[in-house]
Amino acid sequence: ANLPHGHQRILSICVALASTPELLLLDEPVTGMNPGETLHAIELIKQLRERGMTIVVVEHDMKAVMSLCDRIVVLNYGKKVTEGLPEEIRENEEVIEAYLGKEGD
């Protein structure tokens, strides 16, 4: 309990890795982290991906999502809005509307 929040989150990823999973599910892995901790977590996750691990990330931090993911599925209130490559998602009008709202709302 004396570990900073970001270190606790990293430790929980390490604990999950102890069983050498083929698939790693990460729910909001960078939530509540400061920028330095976020960067550290992103680098760790990228290293795991580079080693061939399949990773599913659920995350609201779109900056983290864009830097981590090869493919993205965007949900809005539990319904699929779209899916694609980060470049496609970044420019998608439905995604922009879902996360930023329509003009005049």
ROMARDO-328315 format. One record per residue: residue in three letters; residue number from 0; chain; z, x, y of N, C-alpha, C in turn. Coordinates in Angstrom, 2 decimals, decimal comma. Atoms other than C-alpha are relative to their C-alpha. Example, Ala and Ser with C-alpha at 12.3 -4.5 7.8 and 13.67 -1.06 7.14 Angstrom:
REM residues 2
<resn = ALA resi = 0 chain = A n.zz = 0,00 n.xx = 0,89 n.yy = -1,19 ca.zz = 7,80 ca.xx = 12,30 ca.yy = -4,50 c.zz = 0,00 c.xx = 0,90 c.yy = 1,20> $
<resn = SER resi = 1 chain = A n.zz = -0,06 n.xx = -0,82 n.yy = -1,19 ca.zz = 7,14 ca.xx = 13,67 ca.yy = -1,06 c.zz = 0,73 c.xx = -0,77 c.yy = 1,09> $
***
This chain:
REM residues 105
<resn = ALA resi = 0 chain = A n.zz = 0,00 n.xx = 0,82 n.yy = -1,20 ca.zz = 0,00 ca.xx = 0,00 ca.yy = 0,00 c.zz = 0,00 c.xx = 0,86 c.yy = 1,25> $
<resn = ASN resi = 1 chain = A n.zz = 0,01 n.xx = -0,88 n.yy = -1,16 ca.zz = 0,22 ca.xx = 3,04 ca.yy = 2,27 c.zz = -1,39 c.xx = 0,50 c.yy = 0,35> $
<resn = LEU resi = 2 chain = A n.zz = 1,37 n.xx = -0,41 n.yy = -0,29 ca.zz = -3,52 ca.xx = 3,66 ca.yy = 2,07 c.zz = -0,59 c.xx = -0,89 c.yy = 1,08> $
<resn = PRO resi = 3 chain = A n.zz = 0,71 n.xx = 0,83 n.yy = -0,97 ca.zz = -5,61 ca.xx = 2,52 ca.yy = 5,04 c.zz = -0,93 c.xx = -0,97 c.yy = -0,73> $
<resn = HIS resi = 4 chain = A n.zz = 0,81 n.xx = 1,06 n.yy = 0,61 ca.zz = -7,66 ca.xx = -0,62 ca.yy = 4,37 c.zz = -1,31 c.xx = 0,54 c.yy = -0,58> $
<resn = GLY resi = 5 chain = A n.zz = 1,28 n.xx = -0,53 n.yy = 0,47 ca.zz = -10,96 ca.xx = 1,26 ca.yy = 4,08 c.zz = 0,14 c.xx = 0,83 c.yy = -1,26> $
<resn = HIS resi = 6 chain = A n.zz = -0,25 n.xx = -0,81 n.yy = 1,20 ca.zz = -9,50 ca.xx = 3,67 ca.yy = 1,54 c.zz = 0,34 c.xx = -0,89 c.yy = -1,19> $
<resn = GLN resi = 7 chain = A n.zz = -0,30 n.xx = 0,95 n.yy = 1,08 ca.zz = -8,14 ca.xx = 0,74 ca.yy = -0,47 c.zz = -1,29 c.xx = -0,60 c.yy = -0,55> $
<resn = ARG resi = 8 chain = A n.zz = 1,28 n.xx = 0,59 n.yy = 0,44 ca.zz = -11,65 ca.xx = -0,76 ca.yy = -0,57 c.zz = -0,79 c.xx = 1,01 c.yy = -0,85> $
<resn = ILE resi = 9 chain = A n.zz = 0,69 n.xx = -1,05 n.yy = 0,77 ca.zz = -13,16 ca.xx = 2,55 ca.yy = -1,75 c.zz = 0,68 c.xx = 0,18 c.yy = -1,35> $
<resn = LEU resi = 10 chain = A n.zz = -0,75 n.xx = -0,14 n.yy = 1,25 ca.zz = -10,41 ca.xx = 2,87 ca.yy = -4,36 c.zz = -0,35 c.xx = -1,14 c.yy = -0,96> $
<resn = SER resi = 11 chain = A n.zz = 0,33 n.xx = 1,12 n.yy = 0,89 ca.zz = -11,23 ca.xx = -0,60 ca.yy = -5,69 c.zz = -1,39 c.xx = 0,17 c.yy = -0,62> $
<resn = ILE resi = 12 chain = A n.zz = 1,32 n.xx = -0,31 n.yy = 0,58 ca.zz = -14,87 ca.xx = 0,48 ca.yy = -6,15 c.zz = 0,16 c.xx = 1,03 c.yy = -1,11> $
<resn = CYS resi = 13 chain = A n.zz = -0,23 n.xx = -1,05 n.yy = 1,00 ca.zz = -13,68 ca.xx = 3,59 ca.yy = -8,01 c.zz = 0,66 c.xx = -0,56 c.yy = -1,26> $
<resn = VAL resi = 14 chain = A n.zz = -0,65 n.xx = 0,63 n.yy = 1,16 ca.zz = -11,43 ca.xx = 1,48 ca.yy = -10,26 c.zz = -1,04 c.xx = -0,77 c.yy = -0,82> $
<resn = ALA resi = 15 chain = A n.zz = 1,05 n.xx = 0,74 n.yy = 0,70 ca.zz = -14,41 ca.xx = -0,74 ca.yy = -11,09 c.zz = -0,92 c.xx = 0,95 c.yy = -0,77> $
<resn = LEU resi = 16 chain = A n.zz = 0,88 n.xx = -0,98 n.yy = 0,64 ca.zz = -16,43 ca.xx = 2,37 ca.yy = -11,96 c.zz = 0,63 c.xx = 0,65 c.yy = -1,23> $
<resn = ALA resi = 17 chain = A n.zz = -0,70 n.xx = -0,64 n.yy = 1,12 ca.zz = -13,79 ca.xx = 3,57 ca.yy = -14,44 c.zz = -0,48 c.xx = -0,53 c.yy = -1,35> $
<resn = SER resi = 18 chain = A n.zz = 0,47 n.xx = 0,57 n.yy = 1,27 ca.zz = -15,23 ca.xx = 1,25 ca.yy = -17,09 c.zz = -1,49 c.xx = 0,25 c.yy = -0,22> $
<resn = THR resi = 19 chain = A n.zz = 1,43 n.xx = -0,34 n.yy = 0,06 ca.zz = -18,74 ca.xx = 2,71 ca.yy = -16,55 c.zz = -0,90 c.xx = -1,23 c.yy = -0,17> $
<resn = PRO resi = 20 chain = A n.zz = 0,81 n.xx = 1,21 n.yy = 0,10 ca.zz = -20,43 ca.xx = -0,63 ca.yy = -15,85 c.zz = -1,49 c.xx = 0,29 c.yy = 0,20> $
<resn = GLU resi = 21 chain = A n.zz = 1,44 n.xx = -0,09 n.yy = -0,24 ca.zz = -24,19 ca.xx = -1,11 ca.yy = -15,96 c.zz = -0,36 c.xx = -0,74 c.yy = 1,28> $
<resn = LEU resi = 22 chain = A n.zz = 0,21 n.xx = 0,83 n.yy = -1,19 ca.zz = -23,94 ca.xx = -3,65 ca.yy = -13,14 c.zz = 1,29 c.xx = -0,03 c.yy = 0,81> $
<resn = LEU resi = 23 chain = A n.zz = -1,16 n.xx = 0,01 n.yy = -0,88 ca.zz = -21,60 ca.xx = -3,42 ca.yy = -10,17 c.zz = -0,18 c.xx = -1,12 c.yy = 1,02> $
<resn = LEU resi = 24 chain = A n.zz = 0,02 n.xx = 1,10 n.yy = -0,95 ca.zz = -20,86 ca.xx = -6,58 ca.yy = -8,15 c.zz = 0,98 c.xx = 0,31 c.yy = 1,12> $
<resn = LEU resi = 25 chain = A n.zz = -0,84 n.xx = -0,32 n.yy = -1,14 ca.zz = -19,53 ca.xx = -5,91 ca.yy = -4,66 c.zz = 0,02 c.xx = -1,17 c.yy = 0,97> $
<resn = ASP resi = 26 chain = A n.zz = -0,17 n.xx = 1,14 n.yy = -0,91 ca.zz = -18,17 ca.xx = -8,79 ca.yy = -2,58 c.zz = 0,58 c.xx = 0,50 c.yy = 1,31> $
<resn = GLU resi = 27 chain = A n.zz = -0,43 n.xx = -0,43 n.yy = -1,34 ca.zz = -17,99 ca.xx = -7,88 ca.yy = 1,12 c.zz = 0,61 c.xx = 1,41 c.yy = -0,02> $
<resn = PRO resi = 28 chain = A n.zz = -0,60 n.xx = -1,33 n.yy = 0,16 ca.zz = -17,51 ca.xx = -4,15 ca.yy = 0,43 c.zz = 0,39 c.xx = 0,70 c.yy = 1,30> $
<resn = VAL resi = 29 chain = A n.zz = -0,35 n.xx = -0,70 n.yy = -1,24 ca.zz = -17,35 ca.xx = -3,12 ca.yy = 4,11 c.zz = 0,78 c.xx = -0,87 c.yy = 0,99> $
<resn = THR resi = 30 chain = A n.zz = -0,75 n.xx = 0,89 n.yy = -0,89 ca.zz = -15,43 ca.xx = -6,08 ca.yy = 5,57 c.zz = 1,33 c.xx = 0,63 c.yy = 0,40> $
<resn = GLY resi = 31 chain = A n.zz = -1,28 n.xx = -0,50 n.yy = -0,51 ca.zz = -12,54 ca.xx = -4,97 ca.yy = 7,76 c.zz = 0,07 c.xx = 1,50 c.yy = 0,16> $
<resn = MET resi = 32 chain = A n.zz = -0,01 n.xx = -1,46 n.yy = -0,13 ca.zz = -13,55 ca.xx = -1,31 ca.yy = 7,77 c.zz = -0,40 c.xx = 0,41 c.yy = 1,42> $
<resn = ASN resi = 33 chain = A n.zz = 0,45 n.xx = -0,56 n.yy = -1,27 ca.zz = -13,87 ca.xx = 0,80 ca.yy = 10,89 c.zz = -1,35 c.xx = 0,67 c.yy = -0,23> $
<resn = PRO resi = 34 chain = A n.zz = 1,34 n.xx = -0,58 n.yy = 0,18 ca.zz = -17,28 ca.xx = 2,44 ca.yy = 11,54 c.zz = -0,04 c.xx = 1,22 c.yy = -0,92> $
<resn = GLY resi = 35 chain = A n.zz = -0,03 n.xx = -1,18 n.yy = 0,86 ca.zz = -16,31 ca.xx = 5,71 ca.yy = 9,83 c.zz = 0,17 c.xx = -0,36 c.yy = -1,47> $
<resn = GLU resi = 36 chain = A n.zz = -0,23 n.xx = 0,46 n.yy = 1,38 ca.zz = -15,00 ca.xx = 3,95 ca.yy = 6,73 c.zz = -1,24 c.xx = -0,71 c.yy = -0,54> $
<resn = THR resi = 37 chain = A n.zz = 1,22 n.xx = 0,71 n.yy = 0,40 ca.zz = -18,10 ca.xx = 1,74 ca.yy = 6,66 c.zz = -1,07 c.xx = 0,99 c.yy = -0,42> $
<resn = LEU resi = 38 chain = A n.zz = 1,00 n.xx = -1,02 n.yy = 0,32 ca.zz = -20,37 ca.xx = 4,77 ca.yy = 6,73 c.zz = 0,31 c.xx = 0,67 c.yy = -1,33> $
<resn = HIS resi = 39 chain = A n.zz = -0,42 n.xx = -0,64 n.yy = 1,25 ca.zz = -18,37 ca.xx = 6,40 ca.yy = 3,92 c.zz = -0,29 c.xx = -0,92 c.yy = -1,19> $
<resn = ALA resi = 40 chain = A n.zz = 0,23 n.xx = 0,96 n.yy = 1,09 ca.zz = -18,56 ca.xx = 3,25 ca.yy = 1,77 c.zz = -1,49 c.xx = -0,15 c.yy = -0,27> $
<resn = ILE resi = 41 chain = A n.zz = 1,46 n.xx = 0,13 n.yy = 0,17 ca.zz = -22,31 ca.xx = 2,89 ca.yy = 2,38 c.zz = -0,55 c.xx = 1,22 c.yy = -0,73> $
<resn = GLU resi = 42 chain = A n.zz = 0,48 n.xx = -1,22 n.yy = 0,67 ca.zz = -22,89 ca.xx = 6,51 ca.yy = 1,36 c.zz = 0,39 c.xx = 0,01 c.yy = -1,48> $
<resn = LEU resi = 43 chain = A n.zz = -0,44 n.xx = 0,08 n.yy = 1,40 ca.zz = -20,85 ca.xx = 6,02 ca.yy = -1,84 c.zz = -0,88 c.xx = -0,96 c.yy = -0,78> $
<resn = ILE resi = 44 chain = A n.zz = 0,83 n.xx = 1,00 n.yy = 0,68 ca.zz = -22,81 ca.xx = 2,89 ca.yy = -2,74 c.zz = -1,42 c.xx = 0,51 c.yy = -0,18> $
<resn = LYS resi = 45 chain = A n.zz = 1,35 n.xx = -0,58 n.yy = 0,12 ca.zz = -26,12 ca.xx = 4,66 ca.yy = -2,03 c.zz = -0,05 c.xx = 1,04 c.yy = -1,12> $
<resn = GLN resi = 46 chain = A n.zz = -0,04 n.xx = -1,00 n.yy = 1,07 ca.zz = -25,09 ca.xx = 7,53 ca.yy = -4,33 c.zz = -0,02 c.xx = -0,66 c.yy = -1,37> $
<resn = LEU resi = 47 chain = A n.zz = -0,03 n.xx = 0,72 n.yy = 1,27 ca.zz = -24,33 ca.xx = 5,08 ca.yy = -7,12 c.zz = -1,39 c.xx = -0,57 c.yy = -0,32> $
<resn = ARG resi = 48 chain = A n.zz = 1,34 n.xx = 0,56 n.yy = 0,18 ca.zz = -27,70 ca.xx = 3,40 ca.yy = -6,61 c.zz = -1,00 c.xx = 1,10 c.yy = -0,39> $
<resn = GLU resi = 49 chain = A n.zz = 0,90 n.xx = -1,11 n.yy = 0,31 ca.zz = -29,49 ca.xx = 6,77 ca.yy = -6,67 c.zz = 0,19 c.xx = 0,51 c.yy = -1,42> $
<resn = ARG resi = 50 chain = A n.zz = -0,27 n.xx = -0,40 n.yy = 1,40 ca.zz = -27,85 ca.xx = 7,46 ca.yy = -10,06 c.zz = -0,50 c.xx = -1,05 c.yy = -0,99> $
<resn = GLY resi = 51 chain = A n.zz = 0,59 n.xx = 1,00 n.yy = 0,88 ca.zz = -29,56 ca.xx = 4,35 ca.yy = -11,42 c.zz = 0,83 c.xx = -1,23 c.yy = -0,25> $
<resn = MET resi = 52 chain = A n.zz = -0,84 n.xx = 1,17 n.yy = 0,21 ca.zz = -26,75 ca.xx = 1,83 ca.yy = -11,22 c.zz = -0,59 c.xx = -1,21 c.yy = 0,73> $
<resn = THR resi = 53 chain = A n.zz = 0,41 n.xx = 1,25 n.yy = -0,63 ca.zz = -27,71 ca.xx = -1,77 ca.yy = -10,52 c.zz = 1,20 c.xx = -0,55 c.yy = 0,76> $
<resn = ILE resi = 54 chain = A n.zz = -1,10 n.xx = 0,46 n.yy = -0,85 ca.zz = -25,62 ca.xx = -3,09 ca.yy = -7,64 c.zz = -0,42 c.xx = -1,29 c.yy = 0,70> $
<resn = VAL resi = 55 chain = A n.zz = 0,20 n.xx = 1,25 n.yy = -0,73 ca.zz = -25,38 ca.xx = -6,63 ca.yy = -6,29 c.zz = 1,06 c.xx = -0,04 c.yy = 1,09> $
<resn = VAL resi = 56 chain = A n.zz = -0,90 n.xx = -0,01 n.yy = -1,14 ca.zz = -23,88 ca.xx = -6,81 ca.yy = -2,81 c.zz = -0,04 c.xx = -1,36 c.yy = 0,71> $
<resn = VAL resi = 57 chain = A n.zz = -0,13 n.xx = 1,19 n.yy = -0,84 ca.zz = -22,63 ca.xx = -9,93 ca.yy = -1,04 c.zz = 0,66 c.xx = 0,49 c.yy = 1,28> $
<resn = GLU resi = 58 chain = A n.zz = -0,51 n.xx = -0,61 n.yy = -1,23 ca.zz = -22,16 ca.xx = -8,97 ca.yy = 2,59 c.zz = -0,57 c.xx = -0,73 c.yy = 1,23> $
<resn = HIS resi = 59 chain = A n.zz = 0,43 n.xx = 0,61 n.yy = -1,25 ca.zz = -22,31 ca.xx = -10,48 ca.yy = 6,09 c.zz = -0,46 c.xx = 1,04 c.yy = 1,02> $
<resn = ASP resi = 60 chain = A n.zz = 0,38 n.xx = -1,08 n.yy = -0,92 ca.zz = -22,75 ca.xx = -7,12 ca.yy = 7,84 c.zz = -1,46 c.xx = 0,36 c.yy = -0,26> $
<resn = MET resi = 61 chain = A n.zz = 1,44 n.xx = -0,18 n.yy = 0,25 ca.zz = -26,54 ca.xx = -7,15 ca.yy = 8,14 c.zz = -0,44 c.xx = 1,45 c.yy = 0,17> $
<resn = LYS resi = 62 chain = A n.zz = 0,33 n.xx = -1,42 n.yy = -0,15 ca.zz = -26,62 ca.xx = -3,53 ca.yy = 9,30 c.zz = 0,23 c.xx = 0,72 c.yy = -1,34> $
<resn = ALA resi = 63 chain = A n.zz = -0,31 n.xx = -0,60 n.yy = 1,30 ca.zz = -24,96 ca.xx = -2,50 ca.yy = 6,03 c.zz = -1,00 c.xx = -0,47 c.yy = -1,05> $
<resn = VAL resi = 64 chain = A n.zz = 0,96 n.xx = 0,56 n.yy = 0,96 ca.zz = -27,22 ca.xx = -4,82 ca.yy = 4,02 c.zz = -1,34 c.xx = 0,70 c.yy = 0,13> $
<resn = MET resi = 65 chain = A n.zz = 1,32 n.xx = -0,61 n.yy = -0,23 ca.zz = -30,36 ca.xx = -3,38 ca.yy = 5,61 c.zz = -0,04 c.xx = 1,46 c.yy = -0,46> $
<resn = SER resi = 66 chain = A n.zz = 0,00 n.xx = -1,41 n.yy = 0,40 ca.zz = -29,29 ca.xx = 0,20 ca.yy = 4,88 c.zz = 0,24 c.xx = 0,20 c.yy = -1,49> $
<resn = LEU resi = 67 chain = A n.zz = -0,36 n.xx = -0,14 n.yy = 1,41 ca.zz = -28,10 ca.xx = -0,46 ca.yy = 1,31 c.zz = -1,03 c.xx = -0,55 c.yy = -0,98> $
<resn = CYS resi = 68 chain = A n.zz = 0,72 n.xx = 0,81 n.yy = 0,99 ca.zz = -30,53 ca.xx = -2,87 ca.yy = -0,27 c.zz = -1,50 c.xx = 0,27 c.yy = -0,05> $
<resn = ASP resi = 69 chain = A n.zz = 1,45 n.xx = -0,09 n.yy = 0,22 ca.zz = -34,00 ca.xx = -2,53 ca.yy = -1,77 c.zz = -0,63 c.xx = -1,38 c.yy = 0,13> $
<resn = ARG resi = 70 chain = A n.zz = 0,43 n.xx = 1,40 n.yy = -0,09 ca.zz = -34,34 ca.xx = -6,33 ca.yy = -2,00 c.zz = 1,18 c.xx = -0,82 c.yy = 0,51> $
<resn = ILE resi = 71 chain = A n.zz = -1,05 n.xx = 0,82 n.yy = -0,61 ca.zz = -32,44 ca.xx = -8,97 ca.yy = -0,09 c.zz = -0,31 c.xx = -1,47 c.yy = -0,26> $
<resn = VAL resi = 72 chain = A n.zz = 0,08 n.xx = 1,46 n.yy = 0,10 ca.zz = -31,81 ca.xx = -12,64 ca.yy = -0,82 c.zz = 0,95 c.xx = -0,53 c.yy = 1,07> $
<resn = VAL resi = 73 chain = A n.zz = -0,81 n.xx = 0,55 n.yy = -1,09 ca.zz = -30,58 ca.xx = -14,54 ca.yy = 2,24 c.zz = 0,38 c.xx = -1,44 c.yy = -0,34> $
<resn = LEU resi = 74 chain = A n.zz = -0,52 n.xx = 1,35 n.yy = 0,23 ca.zz = -28,38 ca.xx = -17,59 ca.yy = 1,72 c.zz = 0,59 c.xx = -0,53 c.yy = 1,31> $
<resn = ASN resi = 75 chain = A n.zz = -0,62 n.xx = 0,66 n.yy = -1,13 ca.zz = -27,31 ca.xx = -20,07 ca.yy = 4,37 c.zz = 0,66 c.xx = -1,26 c.yy = -0,53> $
<resn = TYR resi = 76 chain = A n.zz = -0,77 n.xx = 1,11 n.yy = 0,57 ca.zz = -24,55 ca.xx = -22,48 ca.yy = 3,33 c.zz = -0,36 c.xx = -0,24 c.yy = -1,46> $
<resn = GLY resi = 77 chain = A n.zz = 0,23 n.xx = 0,09 n.yy = 1,44 ca.zz = -25,29 ca.xx = -21,72 ca.yy = -0,32 c.zz = -1,44 c.xx = -0,27 c.yy = -0,41> $
<resn = LYS resi = 78 chain = A n.zz = 1,41 n.xx = 0,24 n.yy = 0,33 ca.zz = -29,02 ca.xx = -22,41 ca.yy = -0,11 c.zz = -0,83 c.xx = 1,21 c.yy = 0,36> $
<resn = LYS resi = 79 chain = A n.zz = 0,86 n.xx = -1,16 n.yy = -0,23 ca.zz = -31,65 ca.xx = -19,71 ca.yy = -0,41 c.zz = -0,94 c.xx = -0,28 c.yy = 1,18> $
<resn = VAL resi = 80 chain = A n.zz = 0,89 n.xx = 0,08 n.yy = -1,16 ca.zz = -33,46 ca.xx = -19,16 ca.yy = 2,89 c.zz = -1,28 c.xx = 0,74 c.yy = -0,32> $
<resn = THR resi = 81 chain = A n.zz = 1,16 n.xx = -0,83 n.yy = 0,33 ca.zz = -35,76 ca.xx = -16,36 ca.yy = 1,74 c.zz = 0,47 c.xx = 1,22 c.yy = -0,78> $
<resn = GLU resi = 82 chain = A n.zz = -0,30 n.xx = -1,29 n.yy = 0,62 ca.zz = -35,94 ca.xx = -13,08 ca.yy = -0,13 c.zz = -1,14 c.xx = 0,95 c.yy = 0,28> $
<resn = GLY resi = 83 chain = A n.zz = 1,04 n.xx = -0,99 n.yy = -0,24 ca.zz = -37,81 ca.xx = -9,85 ca.yy = 0,34 c.zz = 0,57 c.xx = 1,37 c.yy = 0,28> $
<resn = LEU resi = 84 chain = A n.zz = -0,38 n.xx = -1,36 n.yy = -0,37 ca.zz = -37,73 ca.xx = -6,26 ca.yy = 1,48 c.zz = 0,74 c.xx = -0,04 c.yy = 1,34> $
<resn = PRO resi = 85 chain = A n.zz = -0,73 n.xx = 0,00 n.yy = -1,27 ca.zz = -35,43 ca.xx = -5,29 ca.yy = 4,36 c.zz = -0,90 c.xx = -0,19 c.yy = 1,23> $
<resn = GLU resi = 86 chain = A n.zz = 0,91 n.xx = 0,12 n.yy = -1,14 ca.zz = -38,42 ca.xx = -4,97 ca.yy = 6,73 c.zz = -0,45 c.xx = -1,45 c.yy = 0,18> $
<resn = GLU resi = 87 chain = A n.zz = 0,44 n.xx = 1,40 n.yy = -0,05 ca.zz = -39,54 ca.xx = -8,50 ca.yy = 5,85 c.zz = 1,13 c.xx = -0,90 c.yy = 0,50> $
<resn = ILE resi = 88 chain = A n.zz = -1,16 n.xx = 0,82 n.yy = -0,37 ca.zz = -36,05 ca.xx = -9,97 ca.yy = 6,24 c.zz = 0,32 c.xx = 0,15 c.yy = 1,48> $
<resn = ARG resi = 89 chain = A n.zz = -0,35 n.xx = -0,30 n.yy = -1,40 ca.zz = -35,46 ca.xx = -8,31 ca.yy = 9,61 c.zz = -0,83 c.xx = -0,82 c.yy = 0,98> $
<resn = GLU resi = 90 chain = A n.zz = 0,91 n.xx = 0,71 n.yy = -0,89 ca.zz = -38,47 ca.xx = -10,11 ca.yy = 11,12 c.zz = -0,17 c.xx = -1,47 c.yy = -0,34> $
<resn = ASN resi = 91 chain = A n.zz = 0,19 n.xx = 1,37 n.yy = 0,48 ca.zz = -38,15 ca.xx = -13,43 ca.yy = 9,27 c.zz = 0,63 c.xx = -1,02 c.yy = 0,95> $
<resn = GLU resi = 92 chain = A n.zz = -0,46 n.xx = 1,01 n.yy = -0,95 ca.zz = -37,88 ca.xx = -16,39 ca.yy = 11,66 c.zz = 1,11 c.xx = -0,89 c.yy = -0,58> $
<resn = GLU resi = 93 chain = A n.zz = -1,02 n.xx = 0,84 n.yy = 0,63 ca.zz = -35,85 ca.xx = -18,46 ca.yy = 9,16 c.zz = 1,36 c.xx = 0,72 c.yy = -0,02> $
<resn = VAL resi = 94 chain = A n.zz = -1,24 n.xx = -0,78 n.yy = 0,03 ca.zz = -33,28 ca.xx = -15,66 ca.yy = 8,87 c.zz = 0,59 c.xx = 0,08 c.yy = 1,40> $
<resn = ILE resi = 95 chain = A n.zz = -0,46 n.xx = -0,09 n.yy = -1,39 ca.zz = -33,08 ca.xx = -15,21 ca.yy = 12,63 c.zz = 0,62 c.xx = -1,34 c.yy = 0,41> $
<resn = GLU resi = 96 chain = A n.zz = -0,51 n.xx = 1,34 n.yy = -0,34 ca.zz = -32,62 ca.xx = -18,98 ca.yy = 13,04 c.zz = 1,33 c.xx = -0,28 c.yy = -0,71> $
<resn = ALA resi = 97 chain = A n.zz = -1,22 n.xx = 0,27 n.yy = 0,78 ca.zz = -29,99 ca.xx = -19,18 ca.yy = 10,27 c.zz = 1,20 c.xx = 0,78 c.yy = 0,53> $
<resn = TYR resi = 98 chain = A n.zz = -1,11 n.xx = -0,83 n.yy = -0,44 ca.zz = -27,91 ca.xx = -16,34 ca.yy = 11,69 c.zz = 0,25 c.xx = -0,03 c.yy = 1,50> $
<resn = LEU resi = 99 chain = A n.zz = -0,16 n.xx = -0,01 n.yy = -1,45 ca.zz = -28,54 ca.xx = -16,67 ca.yy = 15,42 c.zz = -0,13 c.xx = -1,39 c.yy = 0,63> $
<resn = GLY resi = 100 chain = A n.zz = 0,19 n.xx = 1,36 n.yy = -0,51 ca.zz = -29,39 ca.xx = -20,37 ca.yy = 15,81 c.zz = -1,30 c.xx = -0,13 c.yy = 0,77> $
<resn = LYS resi = 101 chain = A n.zz = 1,22 n.xx = 0,28 n.yy = -0,75 ca.zz = -32,36 ca.xx = -22,01 ca.yy = 17,47 c.zz = 0,32 c.xx = 0,04 c.yy = 1,49> $
<resn = GLU resi = 102 chain = A n.zz = -0,18 n.xx = 0,09 n.yy = -1,44 ca.zz = -32,89 ca.xx = -21,76 ca.yy = 21,20 c.zz = 0,27 c.xx = -1,45 c.yy = 0,35> $
<resn = GLY resi = 103 chain = A n.zz = -0,32 n.xx = 1,35 n.yy = -0,41 ca.zz = -31,35 ca.xx = -24,78 ca.yy = 22,85 c.zz = 1,08 c.xx = -0,66 c.yy = -0,84> $
<resn = ASP resi = 104 chain = A n.zz = -1,09 n.xx = 0,57 n.yy = 0,83 ca.zz = -28,71 ca.xx = -25,33 ca.yy = 20,11 c.zz = 1,31 c.xx = 0,08 c.yy = 0,74> $
***
